[in-house]
Every structure is written in structure tokens, then in C-alpha cells.
């Protein structure tokens, strides 16, 4: 297997996508923030603010800034970002799913992963006064479709 971000001499480089056709691309990633039931109960209380709303916006912003954070990512014309945060008492914690779309020459897997993790970090940031032992876990790509490699679904 060849790793695309390295040239023949093993030096890191940005992949040349200029000859690739622009196609519809989509990726969905997920993450979880595990916390105590007591901390989860704080979500939605007026004095704590809109934890999930702020985290949703942070996830969207994270997707848009991915090429500034990950050194070899291409800046992409993102056409849609959705970030869904669901409190789950069985975890206990918050389940996060982020979907990113574009029509471009390279995929949006990194943008979806960045959206999910940025949203998770924001949940942590907003609740850390109540619980510093929260865990961000199970960050993973669920789906990518479009481009030469086709469809991947976990």
C-alpha cells in the first residue's frame, strides 16, 4: 500500500488533485463524550447555557477550518455541514454525529472528523467545571462516498 501524503523519497507533501474530476462527496464521522449522569443532567439547564447549541456551532466551524489545522488537507468548498448532538443516559454522555458535503476533487473525511471532535471538545470545555474526568471516545469515520475509492461504510 502506498501512502499518498509521502513522495518517492519519503518526504511529506500535499497530494496533487488537479487532474481529478470534481465529484459529489460526503463523509460522516462520530464521537462520544462520556460523563457522569450528574454532569449530563446539567445539559439544558438555563444557568449552564446552551451546551449542545454552542457545540454544534463549534463543530460546523471546525469543519470549515480543517485545512488550517491539518497540515496537508486541501481547502475545500464545503456545501453542507450538519452536527447532531444527542444526550444519551445509557452512555451516560453525548453522542455526536457530523456530516460534511462538497463537490470537489478530494474527500471530506477529515472535515467530518474535525467537526465531530471539535464539537466533543466544546462539550468538554463547557462542562469541565462540573467534571474534569469526562472522556472523549470512539472518534471514527462512519461513511465516506464519492471519488475514485468509492463508498466506505463502517
Backbone bond lengths (Angstrom), bond angles and torsions (degrees), N, CA, C in turn:
res aa  C-N    CA-C-N  psi(-1)  N-CA   C-N-CA  omega(-1)  CA-C   N-CA-C  phi
1 X - - - 1.448 - - 1.528 109.24 -
2 X 1.311 116.45 137.32 1.456 122.79 178.16 1.519 109.63 -101.05
3 X 1.318 116.59 132.77 1.463 120.96 175.33 1.520 107.80 -89.16
4 X 1.330 116.73 122.94 1.458 121.15 -170.68 1.514 114.86 -71.79
5 X 1.330 118.25 -19.29 1.470 120.12 -177.21 1.530 113.28 -89.45
6 X 1.336 116.61 12.82 1.462 120.69 176.26 1.516 109.56 -127.86
7 X 1.347 116.44 138.60 1.461 120.15 177.76 1.529 109.55 -82.99
8 X 1.325 116.90 -177.21 1.459 122.67 -177.97 1.515 113.94 -59.83
9 X 1.317 117.53 -21.75 1.463 122.02 179.38 1.534 112.56 -96.38
10 X 1.329 117.08 2.21 1.454 120.35 179.01 1.512 114.67 86.32
11 X 1.326 117.29 8.89 1.470 120.94 178.67 1.532 109.49 -87.36
12 X 1.332 115.29 140.29 1.462 120.03 177.92 1.528 109.46 -67.10
13 X 1.325 115.57 140.24 1.468 120.73 176.36 1.521 109.73 -152.60
14 X 1.323 114.69 160.61 1.457 120.69 176.56 1.525 107.43 -81.90
15 X 1.307 116.54 130.84 1.459 121.87 -178.79 1.525 109.61 -65.15
16 X 1.326 116.41 136.45 1.468 121.65 177.55 1.522 108.53 -83.69
17 X 1.330 117.04 111.30 1.464 121.28 -179.73 1.528 111.72 -106.71
18 X 1.326 117.25 10.67 1.463 120.29 -172.95 1.526 113.53 -63.05
19 X 1.314 119.04 -25.59 1.469 120.79 179.79 1.528 113.11 -93.99
20 X 1.309 117.20 -1.23 1.461 120.45 -179.67 1.529 109.32 -84.25
21 X 1.329 116.74 142.16 1.470 118.85 177.50 1.526 110.84 -73.77
22 X 1.304 116.10 149.11 1.464 121.00 174.27 1.522 108.00 -76.55
23 X 1.316 116.24 125.61 1.459 121.52 178.43 1.526 108.95 -133.15
24 X 1.336 115.40 162.63 1.458 120.58 175.80 1.521 108.35 -68.39
25 X 1.310 116.44 132.39 1.470 122.49 -177.71 1.521 108.83 -133.42
26 X 1.323 114.68 146.99 1.462 121.45 178.46 1.522 108.06 -146.56
27 X 1.308 116.17 147.52 1.464 121.56 173.48 1.519 108.55 -147.41
28 X 1.328 114.94 144.14 1.461 121.90 175.86 1.522 108.43 -128.26
29 X 1.320 116.04 133.07 1.461 122.55 178.67 1.521 108.64 -128.52
30 X 1.336 115.04 161.20 1.454 119.85 -179.21 1.520 110.36 -136.81
31 X 1.314 114.73 160.17 1.468 122.93 174.49 1.527 107.19 -156.17
32 X 1.329 115.22 164.43 1.457 120.61 176.78 1.525 109.01 -135.22
33 X 1.322 115.88 145.98 1.462 121.37 171.11 1.521 106.14 -116.10
34 X 1.317 114.96 110.50 1.467 121.37 -179.97 1.521 109.02 -89.67
35 X 1.335 115.95 135.09 1.469 121.78 -176.87 1.518 108.79 -152.15
36 X 1.310 116.84 173.23 1.462 120.38 176.42 1.527 109.53 -72.29
37 X 1.325 114.80 159.13 1.466 120.00 176.89 1.529 110.77 -61.58
38 X 1.323 116.75 -32.71 1.470 121.07 179.59 1.531 111.18 -66.01
39 X 1.322 116.02 -41.27 1.465 119.60 178.21 1.519 110.39 -69.05
40 X 1.322 117.43 -42.12 1.461 120.76 177.78 1.528 110.83 -57.93
41 X 1.322 116.75 -36.24 1.469 120.80 -179.85 1.522 112.46 -65.10
42 X 1.340 117.85 -20.60 1.466 120.81 178.61 1.527 112.44 -71.70
43 X 1.327 116.83 -24.18 1.470 120.27 -178.98 1.522 108.67 -65.51
44 X 1.298 116.17 127.97 1.449 121.55 179.45 1.517 113.86 98.56
45 X 1.323 117.20 -13.75 1.465 119.51 175.34 1.517 109.63 -72.96
46 X 1.302 116.74 136.70 1.468 121.77 -175.78 1.523 112.61 -56.59
47 X 1.349 118.19 -40.53 1.464 118.75 -175.34 1.529 112.51 -69.15
48 X 1.327 118.64 -21.15 1.468 120.59 179.07 1.533 111.16 -88.36
49 X 1.306 117.13 -13.90 1.462 119.77 -179.71 1.516 111.23 86.28
50 X 1.282 115.50 -177.91 1.462 122.20 -176.98 1.528 109.66 -87.66
51 X 1.332 116.52 78.89 1.465 121.79 -176.88 1.526 111.15 -55.54
52 X 1.316 117.62 -49.84 1.464 120.77 -175.44 1.529 112.01 -69.99
53 X 1.330 117.06 -36.74 1.468 120.07 178.20 1.518 112.07 -65.38
54 X 1.326 116.22 -43.20 1.465 119.91 178.33 1.524 109.97 -65.78
55 X 1.338 117.06 -41.93 1.471 120.57 179.32 1.531 111.23 -64.35
56 X 1.327 117.36 -37.10 1.476 120.84 177.51 1.534 110.09 -61.61
57 X 1.334 116.48 -46.90 1.470 119.98 178.71 1.526 111.17 -63.42
58 X 1.325 117.45 -39.88 1.465 121.01 178.57 1.525 110.63 -62.64
59 X 1.330 117.00 -40.30 1.458 120.39 178.01 1.526 112.05 -62.54
60 X 1.312 115.90 -42.96 1.471 120.66 177.63 1.527 110.01 -62.02
61 X 1.332 116.14 -45.25 1.472 119.81 178.50 1.531 111.16 -63.28
62 X 1.335 116.93 -39.28 1.461 120.94 178.49 1.519 111.86 -59.87
63 X 1.329 116.83 -43.88 1.470 120.38 178.24 1.526 110.46 -59.20
64 X 1.331 116.59 -42.39 1.462 120.97 -177.94 1.527 112.71 -69.27
65 X 1.335 117.85 -23.49 1.470 122.15 -177.08 1.533 113.09 -101.50
66 X 1.316 118.62 7.01 1.462 121.23 -173.03 1.519 113.10 -54.62
67 X 1.308 118.33 -44.11 1.468 119.78 -177.27 1.530 112.30 -66.95
68 X 1.333 117.13 -17.60 1.467 120.44 175.96 1.529 111.77 -85.04
69 X 1.318 116.85 -17.73 1.466 121.76 -176.56 1.527 113.24 -101.53
70 X 1.324 116.96 -37.06 1.465 122.58 -177.60 1.524 106.78 -103.29
71 X 1.330 118.12 114.33 1.473 121.83 -167.13 1.529 116.98 -53.17
72 X 1.319 119.65 -36.79 1.463 119.23 -173.55 1.532 113.73 -106.67
73 X 1.334 117.39 12.42 1.465 120.72 176.54 1.521 110.48 -78.35
74 X 1.322 114.65 141.56 1.463 120.38 175.78 1.529 109.87 -80.08
75 X 1.325 118.02 142.14 1.471 118.73 170.04 1.530 108.07 -69.20
76 X 1.304 116.86 132.35 1.467 120.73 -174.29 1.522 111.30 -123.50
77 X 1.329 116.13 149.73 1.470 119.66 174.17 1.536 108.98 -81.42
78 X 1.304 116.39 87.69 1.464 120.80 -178.62 1.521 108.79 -69.40
79 X 1.340 115.56 132.04 1.460 119.82 -178.43 1.523 112.62 -103.07
80 X 1.351 117.32 -17.76 1.474 120.16 179.18 1.520 108.99 -161.46
81 X 1.317 115.16 139.03 1.468 122.16 170.31 1.515 106.78 -135.83
82 X 1.317 116.43 128.23 1.462 120.05 171.39 1.520 107.75 -127.33
83 X 1.324 115.67 138.10 1.459 122.24 179.67 1.526 107.01 -130.52
84 X 1.321 115.45 116.40 1.463 121.02 179.76 1.518 109.31 -109.19
85 X 1.318 116.84 128.78 1.464 123.42 178.76 1.524 107.81 -119.14
86 X 1.327 115.46 124.97 1.450 120.92 -176.02 1.519 110.61 -125.38
87 X 1.340 117.12 115.56 1.462 118.70 173.89 1.536 109.14 -63.68
88 X 1.333 116.87 136.14 1.457 121.49 -178.13 1.528 109.14 -133.15
89 X 1.334 117.20 102.53 1.469 120.48 -179.70 1.532 112.61 -61.74
90 X 1.332 118.30 -24.91 1.461 121.19 179.77 1.523 112.04 -71.40
91 X 1.327 118.20 -24.55 1.479 121.44 -178.03 1.529 110.76 -67.61
92 X 1.252 127.27 -48.76 1.468 126.10 -25.12 1.528 110.44 -72.15
93 X 1.327 114.03 147.28 1.451 119.76 179.18 1.507 111.81 157.62
94 X 1.331 114.59 -154.13 1.460 121.64 -176.73 1.523 108.66 -122.87
95 X 1.317 116.35 128.72 1.469 122.59 174.30 1.527 107.74 -96.09
96 X 1.318 115.43 136.43 1.465 121.26 -176.01 1.518 108.88 -124.59
97 X 1.320 116.31 135.05 1.463 121.72 173.93 1.522 108.29 -134.44
98 X 1.331 115.88 128.39 1.468 121.48 -177.81 1.524 109.54 -123.70
99 X 1.317 116.01 133.06 1.466 121.87 177.90 1.520 108.89 -123.58
100 X 1.334 115.01 133.72 1.461 121.45 -179.52 1.524 108.24 -127.12
101 X 1.338 115.58 139.51 1.465 121.79 178.16 1.527 110.10 -126.27
102 X 1.317 114.67 151.31 1.462 122.00 172.28 1.518 108.63 -157.27
103 X 1.297 115.88 166.54 1.457 122.01 163.28 1.520 103.80 -118.93
104 X 1.308 115.40 110.45 1.454 118.61 -173.65 1.512 112.68 -162.35
105 X 1.343 114.31 -169.91 1.457 121.53 -175.11 1.530 113.27 -97.71
106 X 1.328 116.41 -2.74 1.458 120.62 177.23 1.517 109.01 -148.65
107 X 1.313 116.04 160.85 1.453 121.44 -171.64 1.517 114.75 -78.57
108 X 1.324 114.44 173.38 1.463 121.78 -175.83 1.537 112.43 -117.49
109 X 1.340 116.38 27.77 1.467 119.43 178.73 1.530 111.13 -61.62
110 X 1.323 116.83 -44.47 1.466 119.75 -178.08 1.527 111.10 -66.13
111 X 1.317 116.97 -34.99 1.461 120.08 178.00 1.534 110.58 -66.06
112 X 1.335 117.68 -41.00 1.463 120.84 178.67 1.531 110.55 -66.27
113 X 1.337 117.08 -43.40 1.465 120.78 178.32 1.530 111.08 -64.21
114 X 1.332 116.97 -39.08 1.464 120.61 178.84 1.521 110.41 -67.70
115 X 1.325 117.78 -39.02 1.467 120.64 177.68 1.529 110.69 -62.11
116 X 1.321 117.09 -46.14 1.469 120.60 -178.57 1.526 111.29 -64.43
117 X 1.325 117.07 -43.64 1.468 118.99 -177.70 1.525 112.00 -73.79
118 X 1.322 117.98 -34.60 1.468 120.05 177.06 1.527 110.23 -65.61
119 X 1.324 116.66 -40.59 1.466 119.92 176.15 1.536 110.13 -62.85
120 X 1.331 117.20 -42.20 1.469 120.77 179.30 1.523 111.02 -63.80
121 X 1.317 117.10 -43.75 1.465 120.52 178.27 1.530 111.34 -62.23
122 X 1.310 116.75 -34.38 1.461 120.48 179.61 1.523 111.17 -71.10
123 X 1.335 117.09 -39.91 1.464 119.82 174.12 1.528 108.81 -57.92
124 X 1.334 116.52 -46.83 1.463 120.53 178.45 1.531 110.63 -57.95
125 X 1.319 116.38 -49.73 1.463 121.02 -177.32 1.528 111.68 -57.77
126 X 1.315 116.75 -42.16 1.459 120.08 -175.67 1.521 113.39 -75.60
127 X 1.336 117.29 -19.07 1.461 120.77 -177.09 1.532 113.58 -113.93
128 X 1.330 117.09 0.14 1.474 119.80 -174.32 1.526 113.63 -63.43
129 X 1.308 118.49 -24.52 1.469 120.06 177.17 1.524 110.55 -64.32
130 X 1.324 116.74 -28.80 1.461 121.27 179.86 1.525 111.95 -87.55
131 X 1.358 116.54 -31.98 1.470 119.32 -175.14 1.528 110.48 -158.17
132 X 1.301 115.96 110.62 1.461 119.75 178.92 1.526 112.51 -83.63
133 X 1.326 117.90 -14.12 1.463 121.56 -177.29 1.515 115.04 -88.37
134 X 1.332 118.21 11.48 1.467 119.87 176.88 1.520 109.26 -58.89
135 X 1.337 116.26 153.48 1.462 121.37 179.48 1.518 110.34 -123.54
136 X 1.318 115.08 132.39 1.468 121.06 170.27 1.517 105.15 -93.63
137 X 1.322 116.46 124.48 1.461 119.16 -172.91 1.524 112.17 -145.28
138 X 1.316 113.74 169.38 1.467 122.91 174.81 1.524 113.39 53.02
139 X 1.331 116.89 41.34 1.467 120.59 173.82 1.522 106.53 -72.73
140 X 1.323 116.25 125.58 1.458 118.99 -175.05 1.517 112.09 -160.36
141 X 1.337 114.50 154.46 1.460 121.38 173.43 1.523 107.58 -84.41
142 X 1.326 116.83 128.08 1.459 121.62 178.92 1.518 111.98 -97.05
143 X 1.345 115.79 -35.24 1.465 120.64 -173.84 1.505 109.56 -155.51
144 X 1.321 116.11 141.27 1.463 122.03 164.66 1.514 105.95 -144.03
145 X 1.309 114.58 139.99 1.460 119.22 179.76 1.511 108.96 -145.14
146 X 1.338 115.10 147.59 1.450 122.13 -179.93 1.513 111.14 107.04
147 X 1.303 115.26 157.23 1.460 120.48 178.49 1.514 112.97 84.02
148 X 1.328 114.55 -177.19 1.464 122.30 -174.62 1.521 113.19 -61.70
149 X 1.314 117.63 -38.40 1.465 119.68 -176.54 1.533 112.63 -79.87
150 X 1.319 117.93 -7.10 1.457 120.91 174.82 1.510 114.65 74.23
151 X 1.305 115.07 -142.50 1.464 122.38 -171.61 1.537 111.06 -98.44
152 X 1.315 114.70 136.48 1.459 122.25 169.15 1.510 106.71 -127.08
153 X 1.317 116.66 130.16 1.455 120.56 174.78 1.513 108.21 -134.78
154 X 1.317 116.28 128.38 1.457 121.81 -178.00 1.511 109.87 -68.37
